[in-house]
C-alpha cells in the first residue's frame, strides 16, 4: 500500500506540465495538490484525470472565501467529482457553508488557519488582531473544527498544539511549509522538516519545489517518504 502522507504540490503552469511531472513521479507519489494557480491552466481537468484514470488522491487547494450561499454552491459543484480534499478559508461561516455543499460526497473540507507565508508583520499590515501566530492558529483551528471542518491547514510549527485540542480528535492536520533538511525555504516563513511535522501530529505534509525542482523528482519524493517513515 502506498504511503499517502506525502502530498506533492503540482505548482506548475498548466495541466500538460502537471501530467508530465506525474509521469516522472510515477508510483513514487499517490497524492497530489492542485492549486488556484493552475485553475485556468486546466487544473480541474487534471485533477479528474489523475483521480479517475490514474487512481491518485487529489487535494484541490482553492482556499474559497465568499458569502455562505456562494461558497455552498461552489463546493457542491466541486464535490460532484469526489476529490479528496478541498480548502476554504477558516471563517466559521465559510466552513459551515462548505460542509453543507460537500454533504453526501467523499470530499473533505479543510480550513486554512493562517497562511504559512505570513508572519506577524504581515498580519499587522492586514489589521489582524494582536497575538502570537501560534495562538491565533490554534484559535482558528478550534473554531473551524467546531464549525464542522474535517481538518485544517496549518504550518508544521503549530501542528502539535492543534493536535492537543480536544476538538482535533478524528480530524486531519495538513501541513504545507515543509522542507527537507538543507532545502531552500523559498517564500515560506514557518517551516519544519517532514519528520518533525509528522512527529508533531500532521497527518499529511505538502511539498512542492523540493520535489519538482529536483533533478530526479521521484528520487526526491522517495527520500521524503523515507524520512517520514523514520519518524
C-alpha positions as CSV (number, residue, x, y, z in Angstrom):
1,X,0.0,0.0,0.0
2,X,1.4,3.4,-1.0
3,X,2.1,6.0,1.7
4,X,-0.2,8.9,1.1
5,X,1.2,11.1,3.9
6,X,3.2,13.0,1.3
7,X,1.2,15.3,-0.9
8,X,3.2,16.7,-3.8
9,X,2.1,20.2,-4.9
10,X,1.8,20.4,-8.7
11,X,2.7,24.1,-8.7
12,X,3.4,24.1,-12.4
13,X,1.8,26.4,-15.1
14,X,-0.8,24.0,-16.7
15,X,-2.2,20.5,-16.9
16,X,0.3,19.4,-19.6
17,X,3.2,20.2,-17.3
18,X,1.3,18.6,-14.4
19,X,0.8,15.4,-16.3
20,X,4.5,15.4,-17.4
21,X,5.5,15.7,-13.7
22,X,3.1,13.0,-12.6
23,X,4.6,10.7,-15.3
24,X,8.1,11.4,-13.9
25,X,7.0,10.7,-10.4
26,X,5.1,7.5,-11.3
27,X,4.4,5.2,-8.4
28,X,6.5,7.2,-6.0
29,X,3.6,9.5,-5.3
30,X,0.0,8.7,-4.7
31,X,-1.4,12.1,-3.5
32,X,-1.3,15.4,-5.4
33,X,-2.2,19.0,-4.6
34,X,-3.6,21.2,-7.4
35,X,-3.9,24.9,-6.5
36,X,-5.5,28.1,-7.6
37,X,-2.6,29.0,-9.8
38,X,-3.4,26.1,-12.2
39,X,-7.2,26.7,-12.3
40,X,-7.1,28.5,-15.6
41,X,-4.5,26.1,-17.0
42,X,-6.7,23.0,-16.9
43,X,-6.3,22.3,-13.2
44,X,-9.8,20.7,-12.6
45,X,-9.4,18.5,-15.7
46,X,-6.0,17.4,-14.5
47,X,-7.5,16.6,-11.1
48,X,-10.2,14.5,-12.6
49,X,-7.7,12.6,-14.9
50,X,-5.3,11.9,-12.1
51,X,-8.2,10.7,-9.9
52,X,-10.2,8.6,-12.3
53,X,-7.6,7.4,-14.8
54,X,-4.5,7.0,-12.6
55,X,-6.1,6.3,-9.2
56,X,-4.4,9.1,-7.4
57,X,-5.8,11.0,-4.4
58,X,-6.4,14.8,-5.0
59,X,-6.2,17.8,-2.8
60,X,-7.8,20.8,-4.6
61,X,-6.4,23.9,-2.9
62,X,-8.8,26.7,-3.8
63,X,-9.0,28.5,-0.5
64,X,-12.6,29.6,-1.1
65,X,-13.9,32.6,0.7
66,X,-17.2,34.3,-0.1
67,X,-20.7,34.7,1.3
68,X,-22.2,31.4,2.5
69,X,-24.6,30.8,-0.4
70,X,-21.8,31.3,-2.9
71,X,-19.4,29.0,-1.1
72,X,-22.0,26.3,-0.7
73,X,-22.9,26.4,-4.4
74,X,-19.2,26.4,-5.4
75,X,-18.4,23.4,-3.2
76,X,-21.4,21.5,-4.3
77,X,-20.2,21.8,-7.9
78,X,-16.7,20.7,-7.0
79,X,-17.9,17.9,-4.7
80,X,-19.6,16.1,-7.6
81,X,-16.1,15.0,-8.7
82,X,-15.5,13.3,-5.3
83,X,-12.0,14.7,-5.0
84,X,-10.4,14.0,-1.6
85,X,-9.6,17.4,0.0
86,X,-10.9,20.9,-0.7
87,X,-9.7,24.0,1.1
88,X,-11.7,27.0,2.3
89,X,-10.7,29.9,4.5
90,X,-11.2,29.2,8.2
91,X,-14.1,31.7,8.8
92,X,-16.7,29.6,10.6
93,X,-19.5,30.8,8.3
94,X,-17.5,29.8,5.3
95,X,-16.6,26.4,6.8
96,X,-20.3,25.7,7.6
97,X,-21.4,26.6,4.1
98,X,-18.7,24.4,2.6
99,X,-19.6,21.4,4.7
100,X,-23.2,21.8,3.5
101,X,-22.1,21.9,-0.1
102,X,-19.9,18.8,0.4
103,X,-22.6,16.8,2.2
104,X,-23.1,13.3,0.7
105,X,-19.8,13.4,-1.2
106,X,-16.3,12.0,-0.3
107,X,-14.8,15.4,-0.3
108,X,-13.3,16.5,3.0
109,X,-13.3,20.3,3.8
110,X,-10.0,21.6,5.2
111,X,-10.0,25.1,6.8
112,X,-7.0,27.3,6.2
113,X,-5.8,28.9,9.5
114,X,-3.1,31.4,8.7
115,X,-1.0,31.0,5.5
116,X,2.5,29.6,6.1
117,X,3.9,32.5,4.0
118,X,2.8,35.1,6.7
119,X,4.4,36.3,9.8
120,X,3.3,38.8,12.5
121,X,4.4,41.8,10.4
122,X,2.1,40.6,7.6
123,X,-0.8,40.2,9.9
124,X,-0.3,43.7,11.3
125,X,-0.4,45.1,7.8
126,X,-3.7,43.2,7.2
127,X,-5.1,44.6,10.5
128,X,-5.4,41.1,12.0
129,X,-5.8,41.1,15.8
130,X,-2.8,41.1,18.1
131,X,-1.4,37.9,19.4
132,X,1.3,35.4,18.7
133,X,0.7,33.5,15.5
134,X,0.7,30.0,17.1
135,X,-2.1,31.2,19.4
136,X,-4.1,32.6,16.6
137,X,-3.7,29.5,14.5
138,X,-4.9,27.3,17.4
139,X,-7.9,29.5,18.0
140,X,-8.8,29.5,14.3
141,X,-8.4,25.7,14.1
142,X,-10.6,25.2,17.1
143,X,-13.3,27.4,15.6
144,X,-13.1,25.6,12.3
145,X,-13.4,22.2,13.9
146,X,-16.5,23.5,15.8
147,X,-18.0,24.7,12.5
148,X,-17.6,21.2,11.1
149,X,-14.3,21.2,9.2
150,X,-12.9,17.7,8.6
151,X,-9.4,19.1,9.1
152,X,-7.2,22.2,9.0
153,X,-4.3,23.6,7.1
154,X,-1.5,25.0,9.4
155,X,2.2,25.3,9.4
156,X,4.1,22.3,11.0
157,X,5.2,24.6,13.8
158,X,1.6,24.7,15.1
159,X,0.7,21.0,14.5
160,X,1.4,19.8,18.0
161,X,-0.7,22.5,19.6
162,X,-3.6,21.8,17.3
163,X,-3.3,18.0,17.8
164,X,-3.6,18.6,21.5
165,X,-7.1,20.3,21.1
166,X,-10.0,18.2,22.3
167,X,-11.8,19.2,19.1
168,X,-9.0,17.7,17.0
169,X,-9.8,14.1,17.7
170,X,-10.5,12.3,14.5
171,X,-9.7,15.4,12.4
172,X,-7.0,16.0,9.9
173,X,-4.0,18.2,10.1
174,X,-2.3,19.0,6.8
175,X,0.9,21.0,6.8
176,X,2.5,23.0,4.0
177,X,5.7,24.8,4.7
178,X,7.6,21.5,4.9
179,X,11.2,21.5,3.7
180,X,13.7,18.6,3.8
181,X,16.8,19.4,5.7
182,X,19.0,21.8,3.7
183,X,16.3,22.8,1.3
184,X,15.6,26.5,0.4
185,X,12.7,27.9,2.4
186,X,11.5,29.8,-0.6
187,X,8.5,32.0,0.3
188,X,7.7,30.0,3.4
189,X,8.3,31.6,6.8
190,X,7.1,28.9,9.3
191,X,8.7,25.7,8.2
192,X,9.8,22.3,9.6
193,X,11.3,19.1,8.2
194,X,9.0,16.2,7.1
195,X,9.9,14.1,10.1
196,X,9.3,16.9,12.6
197,X,5.9,17.7,11.1
198,X,4.8,14.0,11.3
199,X,6.1,13.7,14.9
200,X,4.2,16.8,15.9
201,X,0.9,15.4,14.7
202,X,0.5,16.1,11.0
203,X,-1.5,13.5,9.0
204,X,-0.2,14.8,5.7
205,X,2.6,17.1,4.6
206,X,2.6,19.1,1.4
207,X,5.9,19.5,-0.5
208,X,6.3,21.2,-3.9
209,X,9.5,22.8,-5.2
210,X,11.9,20.4,-3.3
211,X,10.3,17.6,-5.3
212,X,9.5,19.0,-8.7
213,X,12.7,21.2,-9.0
214,X,14.9,18.2,-8.1
215,X,16.9,16.6,-11.0
216,X,15.2,13.3,-10.0
217,X,11.7,14.2,-8.7
218,X,10.8,10.5,-8.0
219,X,14.0,10.1,-6.0
220,X,13.3,13.3,-4.0
221,X,9.8,12.1,-3.2
222,X,11.1,8.7,-2.1
223,X,13.7,10.3,0.1
224,X,11.0,12.4,1.8
225,X,8.9,9.3,2.3
226,X,11.8,7.6,3.9
227,X,12.2,10.5,6.3
228,X,8.5,10.3,7.2
229,X,8.7,6.6,7.8
230,X,11.8,7.1,10.0
231,X,9.7,9.5,12.2
